[in-house]
Structure formats: C-alpha cells, structure tokens
C-alpha cells in the first residue's frame, strides 16, 4: 500500500507542488466543504504551537472532519514514559490521519515508517516543516504571480530555522537566487549549502542586514531567533536582536517586494512595518488554512478533480 505521508518537501516533484498549489487555490475560493465527513484526524503536538495546530484543526473542521489529540505532551502517557512508537500505534487505532509536531529531528520519518495511517510532519526539531513550506510557496506565488527566477532573502536564524530549510528544498525546482543573511552563530548549516550546490541553486551569504543588501529582494523572509533551540542562553542574548527590520529600510526596495515571516515574531520586525503594503505575514498565516486543507486531502487520497466537483 502506498505511503502517502508528508515528511519532507524534498520528496515532492515540481508537478506535485504545482498540483497542491492549485488545490489550495480551490480551497481559497471555498474552504467550507464536507469532504472529510466520517474522517478523524489526530493532532499530536509534543511541542508548543499556535498557528500550525489551529490552522490544521480549522482545516479539518471546515472540511467536515473530526479532531482528536493533544497540544501538551505533559498531559499524555508520554509523560509516564510511553514510547513514541506506542503512542503512534495506539492513536492509529482511532484516527485516519496523524498530524504530528515533535521536538526530535527524524521523529516524523520514524512515525511514518511504523504507522498504518498517513503522517503529516508539522515540524520535527530544527529539521523540516513541510506544511509551512506549502503555505509559503502559495503565498509567494500569490504575491509574485510566479515561483520562477526569484530573489529570496532569508534573514535571521538560519541554523535552527526549519521553515527556511524546507523552503530551500521546495524552491529547487524554480531557479531561485537565495541570499542567506545571518550572524556567524546562526548561519545556514553546511548541509543545506551542499544541497544548494548539488541542485545548482544560486546563493550568497551576508552578515550585514542593511537597506543596500535587501534592495533587490522579491521576497524578504524574516525569522525569529528561537530561544528554545539554544542550550547556551548567553549566546541567545547575544544574537536575539541582531537584525530588526524597520519601515525606513523598505523605502528603496522593489515594488513587488513582500515581507514574509512564519510567526510568531518577537523583535525582528518592528511594528511600524505592519502598515506597509509590502508586509504580508498575516495574509501568509491565513494561507495556512488553504495549503493545509490541500495537504490533508492529498494524503487521504482525495483528488483535485473531486474538489472541483
């Protein structure tokens, strides 16, 4: 039987990505449908989440399905020492699909190999966040009219930022030019730079974050410095406010520039940016509903033709 799990965006072809974007577009036209009637989706969040969990649960509710699960692992049997395997196998008895966020890299891959139902990776440590990437791709396409040949600036925590890691893998099909803007402590890991070279993805690294650096950006993708990933809090304090985007920095940027952020933000985007027409992070979060509806339907074997009917 085909395993329809979504563990990493790297497994998706260009055709598959464009197919899911078209499906998301259909859901943006009408997100209230009853195509999951009788289906149960389990959301297992071993790590805190607001946007991802709520958008997945909203997606299921608007599609007519039912939700079970937890948002705090401390309230589950895992706090008693139950293994991840036993939790997954137990929940699989009750659900048609499991959406899982876990603090360990590779946890989603492991779950997909043992579970009798599909797994959607809602984030595994600093590794991957493929559903966020699908909503990012949908947002980029929505704002630029294309995914091809774009200048994409990734700013901030590129070491631990799983959203930027997934975005690099997804964009390999579309001839991007990436600009990695990060302090030395948080620069893009070597494995992702090797990935870029292997797939002929152009990239440049910067340590300065200035008006001049971002002047040619089509997409400015800001990220939060993630305190929860640091074992050394002194290092966190040193880098947490190193890059802050202010409205004045946008004066000479391209008209088509859009500013994205996976949220939550802390200090990295000043509030004076919010009213700029180039700020698009709240619309981006809204797109999470449509992208995740598309992913849920796809892993459950529901096709674009069925949605169009």
Backbone bond lengths (Angstrom), bond angles and torsions (degrees), N, CA, C in turn:
res aa  C-N    CA-C-N  psi(-1)  N-CA   C-N-CA  omega(-1)  CA-C   N-CA-C  phi
1 X - - - 1.473 - - 1.530 109.37 -
2 X 1.318 117.63 135.01 1.455 122.18 -178.40 1.535 110.88 -65.62
3 X 1.338 114.71 132.82 1.464 119.74 175.34 1.527 108.19 -87.94
4 X 1.320 117.07 111.50 1.457 122.12 -174.92 1.529 112.25 -95.44
5 X 1.327 116.87 14.51 1.465 120.55 -178.68 1.526 111.31 -60.65
6 X 1.339 115.62 153.07 1.463 121.64 171.19 1.526 107.83 -113.38
7 X 1.326 114.68 104.42 1.469 121.08 -179.41 1.517 110.61 -104.65
8 X 1.317 116.44 -44.00 1.457 121.48 -179.86 1.523 109.89 -141.95
9 X 1.302 116.48 142.94 1.466 121.90 179.61 1.524 110.66 -68.77
10 X 1.327 117.13 -17.84 1.467 121.19 -179.47 1.530 111.35 -62.17
11 X 1.332 117.00 -21.80 1.464 120.62 -179.49 1.526 112.80 -81.75
12 X 1.323 117.35 -6.82 1.465 120.85 -177.26 1.526 110.82 -92.99
13 X 1.308 115.86 131.12 1.459 121.99 174.95 1.527 109.76 -76.28
14 X 1.329 115.31 168.98 1.463 120.20 175.67 1.526 110.13 -58.93
15 X 1.318 116.76 -42.58 1.469 121.75 -178.85 1.525 110.87 -63.59
16 X 1.330 115.78 -39.47 1.460 120.20 179.82 1.532 110.98 -66.13
17 X 1.310 116.64 -42.44 1.463 120.62 178.78 1.521 110.68 -61.79
18 X 1.339 117.03 -46.83 1.465 120.41 -179.24 1.530 110.98 -65.52
19 X 1.316 116.08 -34.53 1.474 121.47 176.79 1.534 110.25 -62.00
20 X 1.339 116.79 -45.96 1.467 120.64 -179.44 1.528 111.59 -69.04
21 X 1.327 116.73 -33.09 1.466 119.20 176.78 1.531 110.73 -66.14
22 X 1.316 116.41 -37.56 1.466 119.87 176.56 1.526 110.39 -66.43
23 X 1.324 115.82 -37.41 1.462 119.80 177.47 1.534 110.14 -65.21
24 X 1.336 116.75 -42.16 1.466 120.76 177.82 1.524 110.81 -61.45
25 X 1.324 115.83 -37.67 1.469 120.68 178.54 1.524 110.70 -61.81
26 X 1.319 116.67 -39.21 1.469 120.72 177.75 1.527 110.78 -64.44
27 X 1.340 116.00 -38.35 1.464 119.20 179.07 1.526 112.01 -71.89
28 X 1.325 116.94 -29.38 1.462 118.05 175.46 1.528 110.69 -65.18
29 X 1.327 116.70 -33.78 1.469 120.55 176.89 1.529 110.88 -66.90
30 X 1.337 115.23 -36.55 1.464 119.66 -179.22 1.526 108.01 -157.31
31 X 1.317 116.78 104.43 1.468 120.14 -177.25 1.519 112.83 -91.98
32 X 1.336 117.58 -7.31 1.461 121.03 -178.77 1.525 110.14 -100.04
33 X 1.312 116.14 102.31 1.470 122.10 -179.94 1.521 108.13 -140.93
34 X 1.305 116.72 159.19 1.468 120.47 -176.99 1.522 111.64 -109.38
35 X 1.329 116.35 39.24 1.462 118.63 -174.33 1.529 113.60 -83.43
36 X 1.345 117.84 -7.77 1.467 120.28 175.83 1.523 111.97 -106.75
37 X 1.311 116.40 19.53 1.463 119.96 178.60 1.526 110.30 -55.79
38 X 1.312 116.69 125.59 1.459 121.36 -179.06 1.521 114.31 90.17
39 X 1.337 117.77 -5.51 1.468 121.52 179.64 1.533 110.50 -95.17
40 X 1.328 115.78 144.69 1.467 122.34 176.79 1.527 108.41 -119.08
41 X 1.324 115.73 128.85 1.462 121.99 179.19 1.528 108.40 -116.31
42 X 1.339 115.51 128.79 1.463 120.60 178.50 1.523 109.62 -99.68
43 X 1.332 117.12 128.80 1.464 121.68 175.33 1.527 107.97 -107.95
44 X 1.327 115.84 112.00 1.464 121.85 -178.12 1.526 108.57 -110.73
45 X 1.323 116.22 102.98 1.460 120.99 -176.14 1.530 109.19 -111.19
46 X 1.338 114.34 95.98 1.460 121.66 178.43 1.534 110.87 -79.09
47 X 1.329 116.10 -4.01 1.460 122.82 -178.96 1.526 107.03 -136.51
48 X 1.340 119.02 145.24 1.472 120.44 -176.26 1.527 113.24 -59.38
49 X 1.326 115.41 146.12 1.457 121.63 177.13 1.521 108.36 -159.77
50 X 1.307 115.82 144.88 1.469 120.31 172.93 1.515 109.58 -114.22
51 X 1.356 116.44 -67.62 1.464 120.88 -174.81 1.526 112.69 -61.07
52 X 1.325 116.91 -48.52 1.459 119.92 -175.22 1.522 110.83 -62.77
53 X 1.322 116.46 -49.08 1.472 119.45 -178.41 1.520 111.39 -64.53
54 X 1.339 116.68 -46.91 1.466 119.12 -177.46 1.527 111.54 -66.07
55 X 1.331 117.75 -36.59 1.470 118.14 -179.14 1.522 110.94 -71.98
56 X 1.335 117.72 -36.33 1.469 119.26 174.86 1.530 110.45 -64.01
57 X 1.320 116.54 -44.25 1.457 119.58 -178.35 1.530 111.12 -68.28
58 X 1.320 117.17 -38.06 1.465 120.37 175.34 1.525 110.52 -64.07
59 X 1.343 115.83 -41.11 1.470 119.97 178.93 1.523 110.84 -58.07
60 X 1.328 116.72 -45.66 1.468 120.56 -179.84 1.528 110.52 -65.88
61 X 1.324 116.74 -44.28 1.467 120.18 -179.17 1.524 111.63 -62.01
62 X 1.328 117.27 -42.29 1.467 120.44 -179.21 1.525 112.10 -71.44
63 X 1.336 116.27 -18.80 1.469 119.95 176.89 1.528 112.30 -94.51
64 X 1.324 116.47 2.15 1.459 119.89 174.33 1.504 115.20 88.41
65 X 1.354 117.88 10.92 1.456 120.64 178.69 1.518 112.12 -91.32
66 X 1.333 115.57 -179.05 1.463 122.04 178.56 1.522 109.41 -116.14
67 X 1.343 115.70 150.72 1.460 122.54 -177.89 1.522 109.78 -115.99
68 X 1.351 115.42 134.07 1.464 121.39 164.88 1.531 106.80 -128.58
69 X 1.322 116.79 168.89 1.453 117.71 175.56 1.505 113.40 136.53
70 X 1.347 115.51 -163.31 1.460 120.70 -177.82 1.527 109.42 -147.43
71 X 1.327 114.90 155.58 1.460 121.33 177.66 1.520 111.31 -115.54
72 X 1.336 116.73 2.37 1.461 121.22 -180.00 1.523 108.11 -145.08
73 X 1.322 116.11 109.93 1.466 120.41 -176.18 1.517 112.19 -63.65
74 X 1.342 117.11 -20.28 1.465 120.51 -179.55 1.522 111.66 -64.94
75 X 1.321 117.10 -20.40 1.465 120.76 -179.05 1.530 112.02 -93.21
76 X 1.340 117.26 5.26 1.459 120.72 -175.79 1.525 111.12 -112.37
77 X 1.333 114.63 177.18 1.462 119.12 179.98 1.524 113.14 -70.48
78 X 1.338 117.22 -12.69 1.473 118.40 175.51 1.527 110.27 -63.35
79 X 1.348 116.55 -27.55 1.465 119.88 176.95 1.528 111.06 -70.46
80 X 1.336 116.58 -15.78 1.467 121.42 177.11 1.530 111.39 -93.68
81 X 1.342 114.59 -0.60 1.461 118.12 179.42 1.514 114.52 104.73
82 X 1.354 117.43 5.62 1.463 118.86 178.14 1.520 109.67 -63.54
83 X 1.331 117.02 137.18 1.459 121.33 -178.61 1.523 110.38 -74.01
84 X 1.343 115.17 159.51 1.462 119.90 176.70 1.522 109.92 -60.71
85 X 1.325 117.12 -40.01 1.464 120.39 179.51 1.523 111.17 -57.85
86 X 1.325 116.56 -47.07 1.466 119.59 -177.42 1.528 110.86 -66.72
87 X 1.327 117.04 -38.17 1.466 120.16 177.94 1.524 110.44 -62.17
88 X 1.329 116.82 -46.76 1.467 121.63 -179.01 1.526 111.10 -63.52
89 X 1.309 116.76 -45.05 1.471 120.00 -178.58 1.525 111.01 -66.26
90 X 1.314 116.53 -37.24 1.464 120.51 179.01 1.528 110.77 -66.73
91 X 1.332 116.89 -48.81 1.464 120.64 -177.70 1.525 110.86 -66.18
92 X 1.322 117.18 -31.21 1.473 120.93 179.05 1.523 112.13 -60.49
93 X 1.324 116.74 -23.02 1.466 120.28 176.77 1.521 112.43 -67.58
94 X 1.330 116.20 -22.31 1.457 120.57 -171.35 1.525 113.93 -110.25
95 X 1.327 117.76 -16.91 1.469 120.55 -169.58 1.524 111.85 -125.36
96 X 1.323 115.99 154.35 1.466 122.71 175.59 1.523 111.66 -89.55
97 X 1.339 116.74 -13.89 1.459 122.59 -175.26 1.519 107.82 -159.73
98 X 1.347 116.29 142.11 1.460 121.08 176.94 1.526 109.05 -119.54
99 X 1.328 115.69 126.33 1.469 122.63 171.97 1.520 105.89 -104.05
100 X 1.335 116.62 121.83 1.465 119.19 -170.91 1.520 112.39 -131.03
101 X 1.325 115.71 131.73 1.467 121.62 167.17 1.515 107.42 -114.60
102 X 1.341 114.97 134.28 1.462 119.49 -177.52 1.524 109.74 -141.91
103 X 1.316 115.74 149.40 1.461 120.70 -177.63 1.530 112.96 -78.33
104 X 1.340 117.75 -13.11 1.463 120.65 -179.09 1.519 111.62 -96.39
105 X 1.326 116.52 130.24 1.454 120.40 173.97 1.529 108.93 -64.34
106 X 1.322 116.06 134.98 1.460 120.51 179.59 1.513 114.23 91.30
107 X 1.340 117.60 -6.39 1.468 120.00 -177.74 1.533 111.16 -63.91
108 X 1.347 116.54 -39.76 1.468 119.59 -179.41 1.526 111.22 -66.83
109 X 1.331 116.71 -38.98 1.467 120.27 177.43 1.519 110.26 -61.38
110 X 1.320 116.35 -46.28 1.454 121.17 178.83 1.528 110.33 -59.80
111 X 1.330 116.97 -47.06 1.465 120.72 -179.22 1.525 111.01 -60.44
112 X 1.341 117.01 -39.80 1.470 119.97 -178.68 1.526 112.07 -66.70
113 X 1.325 116.39 -25.64 1.478 120.26 -178.35 1.521 112.39 -81.70
114 X 1.326 116.69 -22.84 1.470 118.58 -176.88 1.525 113.25 -107.48
115 X 1.331 117.68 -21.13 1.469 120.09 -172.74 1.528 111.15 -80.01
116 X 1.324 118.15 140.55 1.462 121.58 174.63 1.529 113.19 -80.37
117 X 1.343 117.05 -4.21 1.470 121.72 177.80 1.531 107.86 -121.00
118 X 1.343 118.37 160.50 1.470 120.02 -179.83 1.524 112.49 -64.58
119 X 1.332 114.45 149.61 1.461 122.75 176.26 1.525 108.32 -116.11
120 X 1.329 117.31 134.94 1.460 121.74 168.72 1.521 107.60 -110.08
121 X 1.306 115.56 123.07 1.460 121.74 179.04 1.529 108.84 -77.22
122 X 1.324 116.44 112.71 1.466 121.87 178.03 1.523 110.96 -99.26
123 X 1.335 115.96 22.11 1.458 122.61 178.30 1.509 110.70 120.90
124 X 1.359 116.48 122.33 1.468 120.00 176.60 1.524 108.58 -126.99
125 X 1.334 114.77 101.43 1.455 121.02 -179.50 1.521 111.33 57.18
126 X 1.334 116.14 -135.40 1.470 121.61 178.09 1.519 110.98 -95.82
127 X 1.322 116.56 17.52 1.462 121.25 -170.56 1.528 113.20 -87.33
128 X 1.338 118.15 -79.11 1.461 121.81 -171.97 1.530 111.28 -133.63
129 X 1.328 115.01 155.39 1.475 121.46 175.96 1.526 107.06 -149.15
130 X 1.350 117.47 69.92 1.465 120.34 -168.74 1.521 115.60 -66.29
131 X 1.328 118.93 -31.41 1.472 118.47 179.59 1.529 110.72 -71.14
132 X 1.330 116.95 -33.54 1.463 120.14 173.70 1.529 109.44 -62.89
133 X 1.315 116.13 -38.43 1.464 119.90 -179.76 1.518 111.34 -64.92
134 X 1.317 117.79 -38.75 1.463 119.57 178.79 1.524 110.95 -64.63
135 X 1.317 117.95 -39.12 1.468 118.48 177.93 1.528 110.41 -72.44
136 X 1.340 117.23 -31.29 1.463 120.20 174.58 1.530 110.46 -64.29
137 X 1.321 116.59 -45.67 1.470 120.91 179.15 1.528 110.68 -62.03
138 X 1.309 116.20 -42.68 1.463 119.96 179.22 1.528 110.27 -62.33
139 X 1.327 116.55 -40.34 1.466 121.38 179.77 1.522 111.08 -67.67
140 X 1.316 116.74 -42.30 1.469 120.38 178.53 1.528 109.86 -62.35
141 X 1.321 116.05 -45.96 1.464 120.12 179.22 1.536 110.75 -62.51
142 X 1.307 115.92 -41.06 1.466 122.35 -178.97 1.531 111.26 -63.13
143 X 1.323 117.45 -38.27 1.464 121.02 -174.60 1.528 113.22 -90.63
144 X 1.331 116.92 -26.37 1.467 119.96 -175.44 1.531 112.58 -106.90
145 X 1.331 116.93 -15.27 1.465 120.39 -177.61 1.505 113.71 77.17
146 X 1.325 117.16 1.88 1.464 122.53 -179.68 1.522 108.66 -163.38
147 X 1.328 115.67 162.64 1.462 120.77 169.68 1.530 110.87 -108.69
148 X 1.312 116.42 -2.89 1.467 121.50 -171.92 1.527 112.13 -86.72
149 X 1.353 114.92 140.11 1.476 123.77 165.85 1.533 113.90 58.50
150 X 1.327 116.65 41.46 1.463 120.35 -177.38 1.536 112.06 -99.42
151 X 1.332 115.29 150.32 1.467 122.56 171.49 1.523 108.10 -92.15
152 X 1.318 116.04 110.37 1.459 120.72 -175.56 1.529 109.24 -115.64
153 X 1.333 115.56 120.94 1.460 121.78 -179.13 1.525 108.45 -102.69
154 X 1.320 116.48 121.71 1.457 122.76 177.52 1.521 107.59 -105.72
155 X 1.334 116.74 122.10 1.463 120.82 -167.89 1.526 111.29 -125.23
156 X 1.340 116.06 132.06 1.460 120.27 170.28 1.502 113.37 112.81
157 X 1.319 115.98 -120.64 1.466 121.96 -175.35 1.523 109.73 -87.47
158 X 1.309 116.32 88.24 1.468 120.98 -179.63 1.528 111.71 -92.77
159 X 1.323 116.41 -10.23 1.464 120.80 178.55 1.528 111.22 -76.90
160 X 1.320 115.96 -49.61 1.461 121.10 -175.92 1.531 112.94 -102.65
161 X 1.330 117.58 -5.22 1.463 121.18 -173.28 1.522 113.30 -76.41
162 X 1.317 116.61 96.03 1.465 120.19 -176.30 1.526 111.43 -65.44
163 X 1.337 117.88 -25.79 1.467 119.20 -179.83 1.523 110.82 -66.17
164 X 1.326 117.12 -39.12 1.466 119.16 -179.44 1.521 111.14 -74.39
165 X 1.322 117.48 -31.37 1.464 120.41 177.21 1.531 110.25 -63.34
166 X 1.315 115.86 -45.48 1.470 120.00 179.26 1.523 111.52 -66.50
167 X 1.336 117.16 -37.85 1.462 120.67 -177.73 1.527 111.31 -64.23
168 X 1.313 117.29 -38.60 1.464 120.62 177.07 1.526 110.17 -58.66
169 X 1.317 116.30 -46.47 1.469 120.59 -177.87 1.524 111.68 -63.95
170 X 1.318 116.23 -40.51 1.471 119.96 -178.47 1.518 112.05 -69.31
171 X 1.326 116.99 -36.93 1.455 121.04 -175.09 1.523 113.40 -78.83
172 X 1.323 117.65 -4.45 1.468 119.79 -178.25 1.521 112.22 -58.30
173 X 1.334 117.13 -23.41 1.467 121.74 -178.06 1.525 113.12 -79.12
174 X 1.345 117.66 -11.02 1.470 119.60 -164.42 1.531 114.58 -122.56
175 X 1.321 116.56 18.94 1.468 122.32 174.22 1.528 113.50 53.41
176 X 1.320 118.41 53.85 1.465 120.27 178.92 1.531 111.23 -80.81
177 X 1.318 115.97 165.30 1.465 122.10 162.94 1.518 106.75 -117.97
178 X 1.320 116.15 116.35 1.459 121.08 -178.94 1.525 110.82 -95.20
179 X 1.310 115.31 144.74 1.458 122.85 170.96 1.522 106.87 -122.31
180 X 1.314 116.59 115.80 1.460 122.30 -178.85 1.532 108.40 -95.46
181 X 1.332 116.33 112.00 1.467 121.62 -176.57 1.527 107.87 -112.76
182 X 1.331 115.68 107.81 1.463 119.45 -175.53 1.530 110.08 -159.37
183 X 1.340 116.61 152.24 1.467 119.03 171.06 1.527 109.19 -70.64
184 X 1.319 115.96 163.06 1.471 120.69 -176.93 1.525 111.74 -53.14
185 X 1.345 115.88 -39.23 1.471 119.52 -175.50 1.524 112.75 -67.52
186 X 1.349 116.29 -21.52 1.468 119.54 -173.34 1.534 112.29 -123.61
187 X 1.321 117.56 22.35 1.456 119.68 -175.94 1.525 111.64 -70.28
188 X 1.312 114.97 162.90 1.459 121.48 -178.02 1.532 110.14 -57.77
189 X 1.333 118.21 128.65 1.465 120.45 179.41 1.524 112.01 -58.68
190 X 1.298 115.39 148.88 1.465 121.42 -176.06 1.524 111.91 -58.23
191 X 1.335 117.09 -34.46 1.472 119.21 -176.98 1.531 111.82 -62.14
192 X 1.339 117.07 -31.32 1.467 119.67 179.61 1.521 111.38 -81.52
193 X 1.316 117.22 -27.94 1.461 119.67 173.40 1.528 110.39 -71.05
194 X 1.316 115.93 -37.38 1.469 119.72 173.82 1.527 109.82 -62.36
195 X 1.322 116.77 -42.08 1.468 121.43 177.61 1.529 110.23 -58.43
196 X 1.325 116.82 -43.71 1.467 120.69 178.30 1.524 111.03 -59.93
197 X 1.304 116.52 -45.17 1.470 119.63 -178.76 1.525 111.18 -66.27
198 X 1.323 116.20 -39.11 1.465 120.19 179.61 1.526 112.17 -64.23
199 X 1.338 116.72 -29.99 1.468 121.56 -176.73 1.537 112.34 -107.85
200 X 1.323 114.83 16.79 1.475 120.57 177.25 1.532 112.88 55.00
201 X 1.331 115.45 39.20 1.460 121.10 176.09 1.529 108.12 -92.20
202 X 1.298 116.26 123.50 1.469 121.30 -179.23 1.532 109.82 -75.74
203 X 1.329 116.08 136.08 1.462 119.00 175.78 1.523 111.04 -149.80
204 X 1.330 114.43 152.54 1.456 123.01 175.44 1.519 107.32 -132.33
205 X 1.328 116.41 143.63 1.465 120.49 178.43 1.526 110.51 -106.99
206 X 1.343 115.50 141.27 1.458 122.42 178.57 1.527 109.03 -132.96
207 X 1.317 116.13 147.80 1.469 119.78 169.63 1.526 111.00 -108.91
208 X 1.340 116.94 -16.78 1.465 120.93 176.96 1.527 110.45 -91.58
209 X 1.324 115.62 143.07 1.463 121.35 176.75 1.519 107.16 -123.39
210 X 1.335 115.20 92.82 1.463 121.25 -173.97 1.522 110.56 -131.39
211 X 1.320 115.76 169.66 1.471 121.18 175.79 1.519 110.93 -57.12
212 X 1.321 116.61 -40.15 1.462 120.87 -177.57 1.536 111.06 -66.42
213 X 1.325 116.60 -38.75 1.468 120.71 -178.05 1.525 110.94 -64.54
214 X 1.337 117.11 -41.21 1.477 120.22 -173.35 1.533 113.86 -94.43
215 X 1.330 117.67 6.50 1.473 121.02 -173.17 1.527 113.33 -59.37
216 X 1.320 117.99 -31.13 1.470 120.99 -175.47 1.527 113.36 -102.83
217 X 1.317 116.85 15.98 1.464 120.03 -177.37 1.528 112.10 -74.89
218 X 1.335 116.18 139.19 1.463 122.01 167.28 1.528 109.83 -91.85
219 X 1.336 114.62 -39.59 1.466 121.85 177.62 1.521 107.78 -127.95
220 X 1.322 116.07 128.32 1.462 121.98 174.60 1.529 106.55 -112.90
221 X 1.320 115.70 106.70 1.460 121.64 -173.13 1.526 108.49 -104.42
222 X 1.330 115.05 101.30 1.461 121.64 -178.73 1.528 110.32 -85.79
223 X 1.325 116.62 147.14 1.461 120.37 176.53 1.520 110.49 -132.66
224 X 1.295 114.86 153.69 1.468 123.00 176.89 1.523 109.48 -82.79
225 X 1.325 116.99 141.73 1.461 120.62 169.16 1.525 106.76 -76.63
226 X 1.324 116.58 118.29 1.455 122.00 -167.04 1.531 111.51 -90.74
227 X 1.297 114.61 102.22 1.464 120.01 -177.88 1.528 111.74 -56.01
228 X 1.341 116.01 -36.67 1.463 119.77 -174.95 1.520 113.62 -66.82
229 X 1.356 117.75 -14.24 1.466 120.79 179.83 1.530 112.62 -89.95
230 X 1.338 116.96 -10.43 1.464 120.73 -174.26 1.522 111.05 -92.04
231 X 1.323 115.95 133.60 1.468 120.43 170.86 1.527 110.25 -91.42
232 X 1.340 116.00 -21.78 1.461 121.82 179.31 1.535 108.78 -109.43
233 X 1.342 116.98 103.92 1.469 120.63 -176.95 1.521 112.45 -68.46
234 X 1.323 117.10 -24.03 1.473 119.83 175.77 1.528 109.81 -65.36
235 X 1.319 115.76 -39.95 1.464 120.05 177.87 1.519 110.07 -65.36
236 X 1.328 117.18 -40.86 1.468 121.15 177.31 1.526 111.00 -59.82
237 X 1.316 117.43 -47.35 1.468 121.26 -179.19 1.528 111.33 -60.96
238 X 1.334 116.13 -32.01 1.454 120.70 -177.61 1.522 112.32 -71.71
239 X 1.334 117.22 -31.41 1.472 119.72 -172.70 1.530 114.24 -111.27
240 X 1.332 119.01 -7.02 1.466 120.30 -167.92 1.535 113.46 -64.05
241 X 1.321 117.84 -31.93 1.466 120.33 -177.42 1.524 112.54 -115.59
242 X 1.325 116.26 26.39 1.466 118.84 -173.00 1.531 112.37 -70.34
243 X 1.339 117.74 -31.55 1.462 121.23 178.54 1.525 109.53 -125.70
244 X 1.322 116.55 118.81 1.463 121.50 176.50 1.528 107.99 -128.41
245 X 1.324 115.97 125.37 1.464 121.23 178.96 1.528 109.22 -86.02
246 X 1.339 115.99 122.21 1.455 122.35 176.02 1.525 109.75 -110.89
247 X 1.301 116.24 154.46 1.462 121.47 -177.11 1.531 112.07 -57.66
248 X 1.305 116.81 -36.70 1.468 120.99 -178.11 1.531 111.87 -61.18
249 X 1.337 117.19 -28.31 1.465 121.12 -178.95 1.523 112.37 -69.43
250 X 1.326 117.61 -12.43 1.463 122.14 -174.48 1.527 113.10 -94.85
251 X 1.325 117.61 -2.28 1.467 120.88 -172.13 1.521 113.53 -59.31
252 X 1.325 117.77 -36.83 1.468 120.99 -175.92 1.524 113.21 -109.76
253 X 1.329 116.19 21.60 1.468 119.36 178.55 1.526 110.69 -85.38
254 X 1.323 115.69 168.15 1.458 121.35 -178.41 1.522 111.51 -63.80
255 X 1.334 117.64 147.16 1.479 120.42 179.22 1.527 113.08 -60.52
256 X 1.331 116.26 -31.57 1.464 120.46 -177.29 1.530 112.94 -85.04
257 X 1.332 117.45 -2.90 1.463 119.99 -178.32 1.518 110.99 -57.35
258 X 1.330 116.48 136.07 1.450 121.38 170.48 1.528 108.77 -129.41
259 X 1.328 114.59 139.25 1.460 121.29 -177.67 1.525 108.13 -99.39
260 X 1.311 116.09 123.37 1.456 121.99 179.81 1.532 109.90 -115.28
261 X 1.311 115.18 159.05 1.468 121.92 178.26 1.526 106.56 -161.58
262 X 1.336 118.17 131.48 1.476 119.03 -179.66 1.526 113.03 -70.61
263 X 1.336 117.37 -14.44 1.466 123.79 -179.93 1.541 110.54 60.85
264 X 1.317 119.01 151.61 1.465 126.48 5.14 1.526 111.72 -77.34
265 X 1.333 115.61 150.38 1.464 119.50 173.02 1.522 108.50 -92.56
266 X 1.317 114.44 158.17 1.461 120.10 173.95 1.529 107.48 -117.76
267 X 1.342 116.39 -83.33 1.471 119.84 179.24 1.524 113.10 -120.58
268 X 1.318 117.54 -2.33 1.469 120.24 -167.59 1.529 114.39 -74.73
269 X 1.330 118.09 -18.12 1.467 121.55 171.83 1.521 107.10 -124.26
270 X 1.334 116.17 116.54 1.460 120.36 179.05 1.530 110.13 -66.05
271 X 1.321 116.50 150.29 1.469 120.38 -177.01 1.520 112.58 -65.75
272 X 1.332 117.13 -19.56 1.464 118.25 178.71 1.530 112.72 -71.66
273 X 1.332 116.58 -9.20 1.471 120.60 176.81 1.536 110.76 -80.15
274 X 1.327 117.13 -24.75 1.467 121.15 -170.48 1.524 113.56 -57.10
275 X 1.310 117.51 -34.11 1.460 120.68 -176.78 1.534 113.02 -89.17
276 X 1.320 116.99 -0.78 1.457 120.55 176.44 1.523 108.96 -75.81
277 X 1.325 117.82 136.49 1.468 121.02 -178.52 1.526 112.48 -63.21
278 X 1.328 116.79 -14.97 1.464 120.09 179.44 1.527 112.34 -84.39
279 X 1.327 117.12 -11.95 1.465 121.21 176.72 1.525 109.23 -75.68
280 X 1.315 116.89 125.88 1.468 119.17 -173.55 1.536 112.28 -136.14
281 X 1.324 118.59 15.99 1.462 120.39 -171.62 1.528 112.94 -74.25
282 X 1.322 118.00 -28.57 1.466 117.81 178.34 1.530 111.12 -76.41
283 X 1.339 117.00 -36.92 1.470 120.01 173.33 1.531 110.03 -64.81
284 X 1.329 115.63 -36.85 1.462 121.34 176.74 1.528 110.68 -58.57
285 X 1.329 116.59 -45.13 1.466 120.54 178.66 1.528 111.01 -62.58
286 X 1.334 116.43 -38.63 1.465 120.40 177.25 1.532 111.13 -60.98
287 X 1.320 116.00 -37.23 1.463 120.09 -179.83 1.524 112.73 -65.33
288 X 1.339 115.96 -16.36 1.459 119.34 177.09 1.514 112.41 -58.63
289 X 1.330 116.88 -34.08 1.457 120.89 178.70 1.526 110.76 -60.85
290 X 1.326 116.92 -49.37 1.462 120.83 -174.65 1.531 111.53 -70.66
291 X 1.331 116.23 -40.96 1.465 119.91 179.66 1.524 110.66 -64.97
292 X 1.315 116.45 -39.46 1.471 119.00 -177.83 1.531 111.34 -76.31
293 X 1.315 117.81 -29.44 1.467 118.96 171.85 1.529 110.02 -62.10
294 X 1.327 116.42 -40.95 1.464 120.66 179.10 1.523 111.03 -63.89
295 X 1.328 116.82 -44.55 1.468 120.66 -179.24 1.522 110.79 -64.12
296 X 1.316 117.19 -45.60 1.471 121.37 -179.66 1.523 110.23 -58.23
297 X 1.325 116.37 -47.88 1.468 119.66 -179.50 1.518 111.17 -62.64
298 X 1.323 116.51 -41.90 1.466 119.68 -177.44 1.523 111.70 -64.07
299 X 1.328 117.80 -45.75 1.472 118.39 -178.16 1.526 111.58 -69.12
300 X 1.331 116.93 -21.30 1.465 120.07 177.32 1.537 111.84 -91.16
301 X 1.341 116.29 3.94 1.472 120.35 175.39 1.510 115.11 83.37
302 X 1.332 117.04 14.83 1.473 121.08 177.59 1.527 108.16 -88.40
303 X 1.324 117.62 128.08 1.458 121.43 -170.64 1.529 112.68 -96.19
304 X 1.317 114.31 165.28 1.466 121.32 176.69 1.529 111.13 -59.67
305 X 1.321 117.61 -39.34 1.460 121.41 178.91 1.528 111.37 -61.05
306 X 1.331 116.63 -38.56 1.462 119.98 178.60 1.529 111.43 -66.33
307 X 1.322 115.83 -34.53 1.463 120.42 -179.91 1.520 110.70 -72.69
308 X 1.325 117.34 -35.00 1.453 121.70 -178.74 1.521 112.46 -71.99
309 X 1.335 115.47 -19.95 1.484 119.06 -176.30 1.513 111.10 -66.27
